Amino acid sequence: MKKFISPALLLIFFALSAMGHYAHWSATLEFVISAIAVILVAGFLGRATESVAHYAGQRLGGFLNATFGNAAELIIAIMLVREGLFDMVKASITGSIIGNLLLVLGLSLFAGGLKHKVQKYNVTLAGMNGSLMIVAIIALFVPAIFLQTHVLHEDDRFALSLVVAGVLIVAYILWLIFSMITHKNHLADISEKDAEELPHEHAPAWSKGKSILYLVIATVMVAFVSEWLVHTLDTLTADFGLSELFVGAFVVAIVGNAAEHSAAIMLAMKNKIGAAVEIAVGSSLQIALFVAPVLIFVSHLFGKPMDIVFTVIELAAIGVSVFIAKSITQDGQTNWFEGVLLLAVYMILGVSFYLV
């Protein structure tokens, strides 16, 4: 495995980001330094993920990356929930879902397709991912439709939100059991099934234990740097005249997804498209089916209940993202032009959110 990031440079920018936060440097300078630090830490996380995937397999490796990558977003969202910034939380959830489905997956398919033309992965897994994305859409659309078209008491709104959140969490746990245990071999990646036909790959630079340790360390670093960067957003929003919706759906989401960006693109370029898709699509599913529902319950623990009702704009963005992502990934093979299509939709949504 090639070494592509300097540990010294990583530690320097991590330390500078910490100094900028605790010494109260200017928001713009702190934002730039923290953004660079996030990119470097994400590269470190991507390398650790690839090493873990070598030992655990592409699907489990991708799942671990998505989970550790979403840990930073969950921490940020919990802080926002504690402050009662529910609109920002919902916007960041929206941004995470569309960012993973369109930006992360789009860049991965584009970069991997340029190098390998056509890349294939398990078509059954593609179909299951598509079905889960539809379930996520239904879970977000139904409460919005019922709660916005009928006058319900506040207690009923929160009760419906809790029920939907609980159902989604159970469904996600059962999906993990189905995909990782009972039907693990049925959903195995193509490249793993045909490993004997692939060229010999170099062994990872780190042992299994070190790979897991570095994955945890990188995730903790991402969480800290992301938190420091988020604290600069209020000032930047005011200085540059950005809307809270745009900041939550794109700026916060892109920062939170930085880990997935580098890891998925790197794996796709190494022709490990199964792991790349698992990171991008799996991360979106985890946000919709687990992280968002968990935040509903967390808000009640803080004594500041949050419902699961999203705005029409947010629902439209999630809906079109799921539609194009499912259409492109359902056949189990990808190319660079499909990546372009996903990025085109992301740009359209980005401009639309910016102008709101």
Sequence and secondary structure as in RCSB ss.txt:
>XXXX:A:sequence
MKKFISPALLLIFFALSAMGHYAHWSATLEFVISAIAVILVAGFLGRATESVAHYAGQRLGGFLNATFGNAAELI
IAIMLVREGLFDMVKASITGSIIGNLLLVLGLSLFAGGLKHKVQKYNVTLAGMNGSLMIVAIIALFVPAIFLQTH
VLHEDDRFALSLVVAGVLIVAYILWLIFSMITHKNHLADISEKDAEELPHEHAPAWSKGKSILYLVIATVMVAFV
SEWLVHTLDTLTADFGLSELFVGAFVVAIVGNAAEHSAAIMLAMKNKIGAAVEIAVGSSLQIALFVAPVLIFVSH
LFGKPMDIVFTVIELAAIGVSVFIAKSITQDGQTNWFEGVLLLAVYMILGVSFYLV
>XXXX:A:secstr
    S HHHHHHHHHHHHHHHHTT  HHHHHHHHHHHHHHHHHHHHHHHHHHHHHH HHHHHHHHHHHHHHHHHH
HHHHHHHTT HHHHHHHHHHHHHIIIIIIHHHHHHHHHHHHS EE  HHHHHHHHHHHHHHHHHHHHHHHHHHHS
   HHHHHHHHHHHHHHHHHHHHHHHHIIIIITTTTT  HHHHTGGGS      SS HHHHHHHHHHHHHHHHHH
HHHHHTTHHHHHHHHT  HHHIIIIIHHHHHTHHHHHHHHHHHHTT HHHHHHHHHHHHHHIIIIIHHHHHHHHH
HTT        HHHHHHHHHHHHHHHHHHTTSEE HHHHHHHHHHHHHHHHHHHH 
